[in-house]
Amino acid sequence: MSVAKKLQGRADLRATTQPDPSEAQGQPQKKYKTEL
């Protein structure tokens, strides 16, 4: 779970610096699942 939390935190940081294409689509969770 720590890994998933770390990934979420990193994704959050990336989203703040630059909007992710997945977030724009409205399904960022799918991206995380594919990465995992």
C-alpha positions as CSV (number, residue, x, y, z in Angstrom):
1,M,0.0,0.0,0.0
2,S,2.9,2.3,0.7
3,V,4.0,2.0,-2.9
4,A,0.5,2.9,-4.2
5,K,0.5,5.9,-1.8
6,K,3.9,7.0,-3.0
7,L,2.7,6.7,-6.6
8,Q,-0.5,8.7,-5.8
9,G,1.6,11.4,-4.1
10,R,4.0,11.6,-7.1
11,A,1.1,11.7,-9.5
12,D,-0.4,14.5,-7.4
13,L,2.8,16.5,-7.6
14,R,3.0,15.9,-11.3
15,A,-0.6,17.1,-11.8
16,T,0.2,20.3,-9.9
17,T,3.2,21.0,-12.1
18,Q,1.5,20.0,-15.3
19,P,-2.0,18.7,-16.0
20,D,-1.9,15.0,-16.9
21,P,-3.7,13.9,-20.1
22,S,-5.4,11.1,-18.1
23,E,-6.8,13.6,-15.6
24,A,-8.1,15.7,-18.5
25,Q,-10.0,12.7,-19.7
26,G,-11.5,12.2,-16.3
27,Q,-10.0,8.8,-15.4
28,P,-6.6,9.2,-13.7
29,Q,-7.2,6.0,-11.7
30,K,-7.0,3.9,-14.9
31,K,-3.6,5.3,-15.6
32,Y,-2.4,4.3,-12.1
33,K,-3.8,0.8,-12.6
34,T,-2.1,0.4,-15.9
35,E,1.2,1.6,-14.5
36,L,0.9,-0.8,-11.6
